[in-house]
Amino acid sequence: MKMSEMFPGKWLKKEDVPHPTTATISRVSREEVNADNGGKEMKVVMAFAEPHLKPMILNIGNATAVTELYGDDSANWVGKRVEVYTDPNVMFGGKRVGGLRLRAPSANGHHAAPTTHSTTAAAPAPQPAAGGQQLWNYSDGSVGVPRQTTQQVVAFLTDLLDQGVDLNTIKIRPSGTTATPVLGEAWLAQYGDAAAPAGGGDDFPF
């Protein structure tokens, strides 16, 4: 018996989604959940019509992903379809721990599985992502992840922001370049779209 089966919990976890799963949004609401300090706090929760899927606590990154698909009024999300999947590149406390992500269901029902990357090898020259998105590298000085889309980096940074992490411990640059890295706070404020920072020196650890 797995730990997730021994202690199932109320909310959807990455262990509950070993494979990408398409789901129908049935409700988006604010609910009281247990906080890390032992108290309670209000969080946005997304519930699904599929009975085997527990409700999912929605972070800013995943809310942003759904907003890009269906608009910024969560009332319009109900009845819409999303794909829930586990991204192994989600980081917490400087470590790659994996986490749940949301995206549009693919037309053929299949997405390429997320991959982990070397933390020391230099990223190859950037290749266009789906829709021609800019690709980025980011690092906290010890762990580096190459070739992430703008949306993935936004989700990563907003997760860290939710956790109270100083975003200026994160450096980001266009993938496969020697552009001067941009600190996380500045990148999120200035380069949250597909724009790339100006070129310059290279002080990345990989």
C-alpha positions as CSV (number, residue, x, y, z in Angstrom):
1,M,0.0,0.0,0.0
2,K,1.3,3.4,-1.0
3,M,1.5,6.4,1.4
4,S,-1.1,8.2,-0.7
5,E,-3.4,5.2,-0.1
6,M,-2.7,5.1,3.7
7,F,-3.3,8.8,4.1
8,P,-5.4,9.9,1.2
9,G,-6.2,13.5,2.3
10,K,-8.9,15.8,1.1
11,W,-7.0,17.5,-1.7
12,L,-5.6,16.3,-5.0
13,K,-1.8,15.6,-4.9
14,K,0.7,14.7,-7.5
15,E,0.7,11.1,-6.4
16,D,-3.0,11.0,-7.3
17,V,-2.2,11.8,-11.0
18,P,0.5,9.4,-12.2
19,H,-0.6,10.1,-15.8
20,P,-2.1,13.2,-17.5
21,T,-5.8,13.3,-16.9
22,T,-8.4,15.3,-18.7
23,A,-11.1,16.7,-16.3
24,T,-14.2,18.9,-16.4
25,I,-14.2,21.8,-14.0
26,S,-17.4,21.7,-11.8
27,R,-16.7,24.4,-9.2
28,V,-14.2,27.1,-8.3
29,S,-14.6,28.5,-4.8
30,R,-12.7,29.8,-1.8
31,E,-12.4,27.3,1.0
32,E,-10.7,27.1,4.4
33,V,-7.7,24.8,4.4
34,N,-5.0,23.8,6.9
35,A,-2.0,26.2,6.9
36,D,1.6,25.2,7.4
37,N,1.6,26.9,10.8
38,G,-1.2,24.7,12.1
39,G,-3.9,27.3,11.6
40,K,-6.4,27.8,8.8
41,E,-6.3,30.0,5.7
42,M,-8.6,30.6,2.7
43,K,-7.5,29.1,-0.6
44,V,-9.0,28.9,-4.1
45,V,-10.2,25.4,-4.8
46,M,-11.1,23.8,-8.1
47,A,-13.4,20.8,-8.1
48,F,-13.9,18.4,-11.0
49,A,-16.9,16.5,-12.3
50,E,-15.0,13.2,-12.5
51,P,-15.7,11.4,-9.2
52,H,-12.2,9.8,-9.0
53,L,-10.5,13.3,-8.8
54,K,-10.4,15.1,-5.5
55,P,-10.6,18.9,-5.4
56,M,-7.4,20.7,-6.2
57,I,-6.0,23.7,-4.3
58,L,-5.3,26.3,-7.0
59,N,-2.1,28.3,-6.9
60,I,-1.4,31.5,-8.9
61,G,0.5,29.7,-11.6
62,N,-2.3,27.2,-12.3
63,A,-5.0,29.9,-12.0
64,T,-3.0,31.9,-14.6
65,A,-2.9,28.9,-16.9
66,V,-6.7,28.5,-16.8
67,T,-7.2,32.2,-17.2
68,E,-5.2,32.1,-20.4
69,L,-7.5,29.4,-21.7
70,Y,-10.9,30.6,-20.5
71,G,-10.7,34.2,-19.3
72,D,-10.3,35.8,-15.9
73,D,-13.9,35.2,-14.6
74,S,-13.8,31.8,-12.8
75,A,-17.6,31.5,-13.3
76,N,-16.9,30.9,-17.0
77,W,-14.5,28.0,-16.2
78,V,-17.3,25.7,-15.0
79,G,-18.0,23.0,-17.6
80,K,-14.6,23.6,-19.3
81,R,-12.0,20.9,-19.8
82,V,-8.4,21.0,-18.5
83,E,-5.7,18.5,-18.4
84,V,-4.2,17.8,-14.9
85,Y,-0.6,16.5,-15.0
86,T,2.4,16.2,-12.8
87,D,5.4,18.4,-13.8
88,P,8.6,16.9,-12.2
89,N,10.4,20.3,-12.6
90,V,8.3,22.1,-9.9
91,M,10.8,23.2,-7.3
92,F,10.4,23.9,-3.6
93,G,13.1,25.2,-1.2
94,G,15.7,24.9,-4.0
95,K,14.9,21.3,-4.7
96,R,13.0,19.8,-7.6
97,V,10.0,18.1,-6.0
98,G,7.4,18.0,-8.7
99,G,3.8,19.3,-8.5
100,L,0.5,19.5,-10.2
101,R,-0.1,21.6,-13.3
102,L,-3.0,22.5,-15.5
103,R,-3.1,23.0,-19.3
104,A,-5.4,22.7,-22.3
105,P,-6.3,19.1,-23.3
106,S,-4.5,18.1,-26.4
107,A,-6.5,17.5,-29.6
108,N,-5.4,13.9,-29.8
109,G,-5.4,13.2,-26.1
110,H,-1.6,13.0,-25.8
111,H,1.0,15.5,-24.5
112,A,4.7,14.9,-24.4
113,A,5.6,13.9,-20.9
114,P,7.5,16.6,-18.9
115,T,11.2,15.8,-18.6
116,T,13.8,16.6,-16.0
117,H,17.1,18.2,-17.1
118,S,20.7,18.2,-16.1
119,T,21.5,20.8,-13.4
120,T,25.1,21.2,-14.8
121,A,25.1,20.9,-18.5
122,A,24.7,24.0,-20.6
123,A,21.4,24.4,-22.4
124,P,21.5,23.9,-26.2
125,A,20.5,26.6,-28.6
126,P,16.8,27.5,-28.0
127,Q,14.1,25.8,-30.1
128,P,10.6,27.3,-30.5
129,A,8.1,25.8,-28.1
130,A,4.5,25.2,-29.0
131,G,3.1,28.4,-30.5
132,G,6.6,29.8,-30.9
133,Q,7.0,30.7,-27.3
134,Q,10.3,32.0,-25.9
135,L,12.3,29.4,-24.0
136,W,14.1,30.2,-20.7
137,N,16.6,28.8,-18.3
138,Y,16.4,29.5,-14.6
139,S,18.5,28.7,-11.6
140,D,18.8,29.4,-7.8
141,G,22.6,29.0,-8.0
142,S,22.6,25.3,-7.2
143,V,19.8,23.8,-9.3
144,G,19.3,24.9,-12.9
145,V,16.5,24.0,-15.3
146,P,16.9,24.7,-19.0
147,R,14.3,25.2,-21.7
148,Q,11.1,26.2,-20.0
149,T,8.3,28.1,-21.7
150,T,7.3,31.5,-20.4
151,Q,4.2,30.1,-18.9
152,Q,6.2,27.4,-17.0
153,V,8.6,29.9,-15.5
154,V,5.7,32.2,-14.5
155,A,4.0,29.3,-12.7
156,F,7.3,28.4,-11.1
157,L,7.9,31.9,-9.8
158,T,4.4,32.4,-8.6
159,D,4.6,29.1,-6.7
160,L,7.7,30.3,-4.9
161,L,6.1,33.7,-4.3
162,D,3.2,31.9,-2.6
163,Q,5.7,30.1,-0.4
164,G,7.4,33.3,0.7
165,V,10.6,32.6,-1.2
166,D,12.7,35.7,-2.2
167,L,12.4,35.7,-6.0
168,N,15.7,37.6,-6.3
169,T,17.5,34.3,-5.4
170,I,16.4,33.1,-8.9
171,K,18.1,34.1,-12.1
172,I,16.5,33.7,-15.5
173,R,17.9,34.2,-19.1
174,P,16.8,33.2,-22.6
175,S,17.6,29.6,-23.2
176,G,20.8,28.8,-25.1
177,T,22.2,32.4,-24.8
178,T,24.8,34.2,-22.7
179,A,22.4,37.1,-21.9
180,T,22.8,38.7,-18.5
181,P,20.5,36.8,-16.1
182,V,17.5,38.7,-14.8
183,L,16.5,38.3,-11.2
184,G,13.2,36.6,-10.6
185,E,11.2,39.7,-9.3
186,A,12.3,41.8,-12.3
187,W,11.7,39.0,-14.7
188,L,8.2,38.4,-13.4
189,A,7.4,42.1,-13.5
190,Q,9.0,42.9,-16.9
191,Y,9.2,39.7,-18.9
192,G,6.1,37.8,-17.9
193,D,5.2,37.7,-21.6
194,A,7.3,36.3,-24.4
195,A,9.8,39.2,-24.4
196,A,13.5,38.4,-23.8
197,P,16.0,40.5,-21.8
198,A,18.9,42.2,-23.6
199,G,22.1,40.3,-24.1
200,G,25.1,40.6,-21.9
201,G,27.5,38.7,-19.7
202,D,26.9,35.2,-18.3
203,D,27.2,34.3,-14.6
204,F,24.9,31.3,-14.6
205,P,26.2,28.2,-12.8
206,F,25.7,25.9,-15.8
